[in-house]
Amino acid sequence: MRITELQLPDDVAVTGPADTAVHGVSHDSRQTQPGWLYAALPGANVHGAQFAAPLITAGVRAVLTDQAGRQLIVEALDGDPAAPEVDELCLLITADPRARLGSIAAQLYGTDPAAPQLLGITGTNGKTTTSYILDGLLTALGRTTGLIGTVATTIAGQTQPAVRTTPEAPELHALFARMRTAEVDTCAMEVSSHALAQHRVDGARFAVAGFTNLSQDHLDFHASMEEYFQTKASLFTPAFSARGVIMLADDYSRRLAATAEVPVATISRASAENPTYLIAEESGPHFTLHTPAGALAARAPLPGSFNVANTALTLALLLESGTELGALAAVSGSFDVTVPGRMEQVNDAAPLAVVDYSHTPDAITQVLGGLSSAGRPLVIVCGAGGDRDPSKRADMGAAAARGADIVIVTDDNPRSEDPAAIRAAVRSGAEAARASGTARATRIEEIPARSEAIIAGVAAAGETGTVLVAGKGHETGQEIAGVVHPFDDREHTRRACASRPSGVPAGRVQD
């Protein structure tokens, strides 16, 4: 495509040869190829234009940037006999190049909202699990699927690890192009608040967007819960979605249902809320979803009442996107799903051991609640991440103490922070809950080394108990002082369980 063929807003000024042809786009200088458009974006510490000169020398002839970026390019090329003159380059200059990147990438890669059909999921907790359940249902329906999220990207059964929950705009639209080539018809995609705020999903439009819940998280990025909510709510506007499905899980979701700018359907367990979809007749993972088209018998493929809600959301997303009730009825009670690091059972006896990504107060509450019918004692091994919202740490400890019999506080990903200070904040919340009489926990320990904490948690659960290792889920590294060390909670938990002598079976999650 030539630059002249792009539909650009009035705030983008084009200088140089506008008939320059470009075959791809990237904001990452390491990925940009000759003949591509390089998006030289201003960053928190460095401007992307500082990396433009070698790319231009190698054959890049089009750059999207701002005035500061243009000046950096001019200075870098000045006097370099191997580099072209600035007026030989096609420069797209705008005050906010990141805000224009998504639309440009969508045009260059030929993004079509109908191919594949996009189903988005946002919310604080449950995005990954819901997207995997949705992908499992789509597969059971015989669809060729795509999946984009925190754990991995999958295209027609081929999987690669994910770098972040929602890719940057050029990567995202390139993925859509690959999905079209692979004849993917439906893509389940997590949509993070960071992605919405940073224009990563610009140029994408969802047939239906789903909302799981909203609770405290990411206040290291968002200035307030109100800003966090408004960012999530922007997904439910005509720019991004045709319609939405909202789980009435909290006051924020009810507010969104009342203010969304696109038509929305609602889901609830309470008939008094007059939801579009009513969850009823629950028995463990089995439930009935009452829909406008009739009743649908279903089974959550993962334990916990919150996974009943996640499954109901996926069913509603499919119905709202045009799937027939009869087709869903044929698969909704029998499909299976495994979600890496989400309520992942890594040992089923002596003790029952579960690894979960839960890293917010609400997520810890929900996961421990889902394990309340499993074997006793219920032990949680948990910590909190460094360089992330510090205001939730004490609340995470309190949630752990309220839901478990034994709490073992340990390091998560301390990153650049003092691990002892993070542990102290988590433990203070647990101790405060016990002091107030609201805690279930009768024992609270602090073991800094995560591997030792997991061993202690398995030992504390014994032959009849349950141990939950919370916080890191699918991650395979632990970041300490800027260094990522190999560490997989699942492998460490398996080894700790295997080192125990065999005994009587532990309790099970009800099925």
N, C-alpha and C positions, 0 to 999 in steps of 0.2 A: 504494500500500500504506500502511496505517496502522501507526503505531509498535506498537500493541497486537497486530498480526498477526506481528511479528517474533519469532522464537525467540531469546531473549537468555539468556546464562548468568547465574548467580546474582550474579556480581560486577558486573553492570551495574545501577545504580539509575536508575529513570526518575522524573523529577519534572515537574510541570506536566501539561498536557492530553495524555494518552497516546493519544488517538484522532486526533492530528494526522496528516494524510496527507502523505506524501513521494513524490516522483516520480523522484528521482535522488539521488546522493550524490557528494561530492567532498571531498578534503582541500585542494584548491587554491582559495583565495578568488577567484582570477581566473576560475575556471571554474564556480563555484557559482551556481546560478540560483534565483530565488524559487520556493519550494515544494520545494526540495531539503533533504536533510540535510547540514549542513556538519560535517565531521570536523575539529575544532580540535585538532590534535596538538601535543604538546611537541616542539620542535626543538632542534638543537644551539645555535643562537644566538637564536632567537625562538620564542615560543609562538604557534601558529596562532590562539588565541583573541584575540590582539591585532587580528586582522583581522575579527572577527565582527560588531562593531557596525554597520558600513555594510551588511553582508549582512542583518542582522536588520531594519534600517530599510527595506531594499528588499523584504523579504517572506519571508526565511528564518525558519521557526518551529521548527526542530528542530536541535539541535546535539549531537554526540558529542564529549565531552571528558573531562578529569580534574578533580579538585578545584581545582587551580591555574587551569585554564582557566575553570572556573565563576566563580571569584572575579574574574578579569580581565573577564569579561562583565558581572558585576554592577557593577563599578566603571565600566565604559565606558558602561553604560546609565543609571546613576544620575544623575538631574538632567537627562536629555535628554528634553524634552517630545515630540519626534517619535518616540521609541523606545517600544516596548511595555514593560510591566512584566516583570520576570524570571519571575514566576509564570505569565505568559501563554505562555512558551516551553516546549517539551518538551525537557528536557535529559536526555541519556543519560550518566551519570557512571560512570567506571570508572578504576581505577588505571593501566591500560595500554590506552588507546583504540586505538592502532595494532593491537594484537593482536586486537581485536574487529571492526575495520573490514572485513576480508576476508569474514567470514561475513555481516555485515550487507549488504555490497554484493552478495554472491551471491544473497541473498534478494530484495533490491530489484529486481535485474535478472533474476531468474528463471533463474539459471545451472543448466543441466542437463548433467551429465557425459557424457551420451550424445549431446548435440546442441549443438555438434559434439563428436565423439569427440576427445579430447585425447591427443596423443603428445608427450611432453616429452623434451628432451635437456639434460643437464648435463655438466660436466667443465671442465677448465681450457682445453684447446684443442679446436677442431673443432666447437663447438656451432653456429656460424653455417653452416659448410659442410654439416654433417650435416642441419641443418634444411632447407636449400635442396635438397639431394639428395632428402630425404624428400618435399618438396613436388613436386619434379620427377617422382618415381615415382608419387605420388598422381595428379598431373595426367595422366601417361601411362596410368594405370589408369582414367581417365575420371571421377575424383572432383572434386567442387567443393571447393576447398581454402581454408584460412586459413593464414597464416604470421605468427608474432610473434617478433621477434628484434632483434638489434643493429642491423642495417642498415635494416630496414623492417617495416611491418605491411601485410599483403596480405589482402584479403577478396574472394573470388570474382573474382580478377584485378585488382582495384582496389588500388593501392599508395600508401602515404603514408610519409614518412620516420619513423624511430623516434627517440625521445628517449633511451631507455635500453634495455638488453637486455630486461629484463622490466618492463612497466608497473607503476605503483602499482595496488593492489587495485581501487579504484573504476573506473579506466580499463580494467583488464583485464576485469572483468565486464561493463562496457559494451560492450567489443569482442566478447565472446562473444554478447551480445544482438544486436549488429549482424550477426554471422555467422549466427545462427539466422534472422534476417530474410532474409538473402541465400541461405539454404538451403545453407550450408556444412556438409558432412558430416564433414570431418576437418581438424583444425588441428595443424600442426607448430609447436612452441613451444620456444624457448630458455628455460632456467631457470637464472638466475645464483645464486651463493651469497649475494650481497647481497639478492636478492629473497627467498630463503628466510629469511635472518636478519631481514629487515625486514617479514615477514608479507605480502609483496606477492602471493604465490600462495595465501594462505589462502582457502578456499572453492572452490578448483579441485581437481579430482581427475582424474588421468591414467589412461587405459586401460593404457598402458605408458609407463614412463620409461626412457630410455637413458642410459648413462654412458660417456663417451669415454675419459677419462684424468684423472689428477691430478698436477700438478707445481707448482713454486713460482710463486705469483702472489698478489696481493691481501693481502700481509702488512702493508700499510698499514691494512687494514680488519679483518682477522682477527688475533687475538693470536698465533697459532701455526699451523703446518701441521696439527696435530691438530684445532684448532678449525675450520679450513677444511674438513678432511675430514668432521668430524662434521656440519657444516652441509650439505654436499653429500649426506651419507648420509641426512639427514632426509627427502629426497625419496622415499626407498625405504622408506616406512612407510605403513601403511594410511590415515593421514590424507590422504595426497596421491596414492597410486598403488595400482592393483590388482595390478600385477606390474612386473618390470623386466628389462632386457637390459643386461649389463655386458660391455664390451670388456676382456679381461684384458691390459691394457697395462702395468701396473706393480703394485707391492706394494699400493698403496692400493686399486686395483680388485679385486685378489684378496681383500683383507680385506673389502671391501664385499660381494663375492659370498658370503662365508662368514657375514656378520653381518646382511645385509639382513632387514628385518622383513616383506617380501612375497616371494612366489615369484619367483625370478629365473632367467633363462637366461643362459648365458655364451658368449662368442665368443673364439676364439684361432686363431693360426696353428700352434700346437703341439699335436699330437694327444696328447702326454703329459699335457696339462692336462685331458684328457677334457671338452672344452667341449661345450655343446649344439650350437653351430654352429662348424664348422671351415673356415677359409679355406685353400684348397689350389690347386695347379696354377696359380700366378700367372705371368703373362707380361705385363709392363707393366701396363696397366690391366685386363687380362682375368684372371678368376679363377673358380674354382668354389667355391660355398658349400655345404658338406655340411650338410643340415638334418635334423631328425627325420622330415620328410616326403619326403626324397629330395634328390638333388643339383640344384643350381641354377647354371647358367652365367650369369655376370654380367660387366659392364664398368663400371669407375669412370668417371664422366663428366668427371673432372678429374685432372690428372697427380699423381704422387707415390704412394708406397706407403701413406702415411697416408690417402690418399683411397680406397684399396682398403678399408682398415679402416673408414672413415666410411661407405662404401657398404654394406659388409657389415652394419654396425650398422643402417642404415635398412631393409635387407631383413629382418633379424631382428625389428625393431620391427613391421613390417607383418605378418609371419607370426604373431608373438605376439599381435597385435591381431585376428587372424581372417582376414586375406587368404589366399586359396588359392594354393598353390605354382604351379599352372598359370597363374593370372592373372599372377603376377609373372614367370614364365618368358617370357611373351609380350613383356615390355617391358624386362626387366633388362639386356639386352645392347644396347639401341638408343636409350635416352633420352639427352637432352642437358641440361646445366645450366650456367648462368653465375652465379657468385657474386661480387657486386661486392667488389673488393678482396681476394679470396681466391684466390691463385694465378692472378690475372687477367693474362693475356698481353696487353700493350698494344702490343707491337711484335714482329713475327715474323721480322725479318731485320735484320742489321747494326746493332746486335746484337739477340738475343732479349732482351726486357725484360719482367719480371714484377713486379707489385705485390702485396704480401701484408700482411695485418694482423698478422703474427707479432710479438709483443711480450713473449715470455717466452723464457728460455734453451732450453727444450724445443721450442718452436714454431720458433725459428730453426734449431735442429739438424735438425728434421724437414723444413722447407721446403728448406734447402740440400741435404739428402740427396735430396730429390725432384728437384732440379735437377742432381745430380752427373753425370748422363749427357748433359746439355745441352752447349752449346759452351763452350770455354775461351778466355780465363780466366773464372772465375766470380767476379763482383764483387758485394759486398753494400754497400748504403748503409743505415745504420741509426743509431739513437740510442735514447733511453729517455725516457719521460714523466716530467714533474715532478709533485710532490705525489702520487706513487704509490710503492709498495714500493721503497725504495732498495737493499735488499739483493740484488736480482736484477740490478742494472746491470752489475757486473763480470762476472757469469756470462753475461750476454747478449753482452758483448764477447768473452769466451772462446769461446762457441759460434760466433760469427761468424768468429773467426780459425781455429777448427778446421775449419770447413766451406767456407770461401771462399778463393780465391787472393789477392784484394785486398779489404781492409776500409776503407771510408770512413765515419768516425764523424761524425755531424752532429746537429743539433737535431731533436727530435721535437715534442712539446708541452711546452715547459719550464714552462708555467703560472706559478706564483709563484716558482719556484726560479731560482737562478743557472744559466743554460744552460751556462756553462763548467765548472761543478762537475759537472754531469750528464755532459757529454762526457768529462771526465777520468776519471770512474768507469767508463764503458763502455770507454774506451781502455785503462785500466789492466788490465782483464781480458783484452783482446786482446793487449796487450804481454806479460802474464804467461804466456799460453798459448804465445806464440812463444818466450819465454825458456826455458820448460820443455821445449821440443822437441815439444809436442803439437799445434802449429798447422800448418795447411796454408798459411796466408797468408804470402806473402813480402813484402807491402807493406801497411802500415797508415798511413792518413792521417786528418787531422782537418780538416774544412771546416765551419765553423759554419752558414753560410747553406744551408738545405736545397735551395733551387733550384740553387745552385752545386754542391753535393755531387752532385745527380742528374746534372747536366751532366758533371761529372768522372767519375762512375761509368759513364755511357754511353761516354765517350771511352776510359776504361780497358778496357772490354769489347771495343772495336774491332769489326772486321767478322766475327769468328768467335766472339766470346764471349757471355756471358750476364750480365745485370745484374739483381739483385733489389733492389727498393726496399722495405724492410721497416718495419713499425711502425704506419703510419696507415691503410693499406688504403683503405676506402671513404670515409674522412673528407674533408670539403671545407673544413676550416678548420684553422689552426694557432694554438694559444693561447699567447701570450707576454705575461707580466706582466698577466694579467687581460683582455687584448684578443684576440679571435678574428679572425685575418686570413684572408681567402680563400686556400686552398691545397689543391690536389688533386694527390696524387702521380701519379695516372694522366695528368692533363693535362700536368704538368711533364715527365713521362717521355716522353710522346708528342712533345712539342715538342723535347726534347733529341735524341730519335732522328731526328726529321724534319730537324733542322739538320745532321745528318751527311751527307756525300756517300754516294750508293749504292755498294754493293760486293758482295762475295760473300755469300751467305746465311749467317746465323749458325746455330749448332747448334739443335736442336729438343728439346723435351721428348719422350721416347719415347712413342709412342701404340700 
